[in-house]
Amino acid sequence: MRVGSEVLGEVPAKDAGPDGPAGMRDILAGLDALPEEQRSVLLLVGVEDLSYDEAARVLDLPVGTVMSRPSRARGKLREFMENGRSAVLRRVR
């Protein structure tokens, strides 16, 4: 699964607004900043659209663990986007 820095080089530099490529780079940087165990569950459930049961089987984790991680990951990602977007990404724009 390709995420974060592997995909950053493919995103065009021009920004068309908060949903544009620069905003996407910030989201990908925020995903990279998440702990792997949170990022993997968030991507499986939120992007790949797996159920909690399916993600638990894929990751060989209890369903309760899988259910708690996306909430924490979303909170950290939200905080990253609101309070601390990468200074490096801001300078590039």
N, C-alpha and C positions, 0 to 999 in steps of 0.2 A: 504494500500500500504506500503510495507516494503522498507525502504531506509536507507542509512547511517549506523549508529551505530548498527542497528538491523542486518545488513548483514555483518558487519566487522568481527564478530566472525566466520563466515563461510568461509572466504577467507583464503586459505593456506598461510603460512608465507614465503615460498620460492618465490624469484622473478626471472622470466624468461626474464626480460628486461622491457622496458617502458610500454609495453602492458600486462605485467604479473600481478600477484596478488598484489604485492606491489604498482604498478601503479594504480590498481583498488582501493585499499584502499585509495590512495590519492584522486582519483576522488570522491569516496563516502564521504570522509571527506570534500571535497570542496562542494559537494551537501548539506551536513549537515550545512555548514557555510552560505548557501544562506538563505535569508528571505523566509519563508514558501510560500508567495504569488508568488515568482519567481520560487522556486523549484517545486511547484505543476504544474504550467503552463509548465515549461521546461520538466518535466517528462511526462505529458499528450501529449504534442506535439512531443517531441523528442524521447521518449521511447515507449509510447503507440500508437504513430502514429495517434493521433486524429487531425482532421483539426482544424483551429482556431475557426470556428463556433461551432464544437462539443465541444471543450474545454470550450468555452464561455458558452454554455448551461450547461455543467457539473458543472462549477464553479459559475454560475449565475452572470457573468460579461459581460460588453460590449465587443464586438469583438476587438475594438481598444485597450482596456486595455490588452486583451490576446495577441494581436499581439506585443505589446511593451515589455512585460515581458521576453520572451525567449531571446531576444537580450541582455537585461541588465544582465540576469542570465548567459548567455554564456560569456559575458565580465568579470563578477566577477569570474566565474569559471576559465577562462583563466588566469586572474591575480593571482588567488590563486595557480594555477599549476605552473606558471612561477616564481612567486616572493616569495611565502610564504607557500610552502608545510608544512604541520604540522611537527613541530620539534619533537613531540612525535613519529610520525610515522617514522621519520628518525632514531631516537634512537633505535627503535625496530629492524630495519633491521640488 
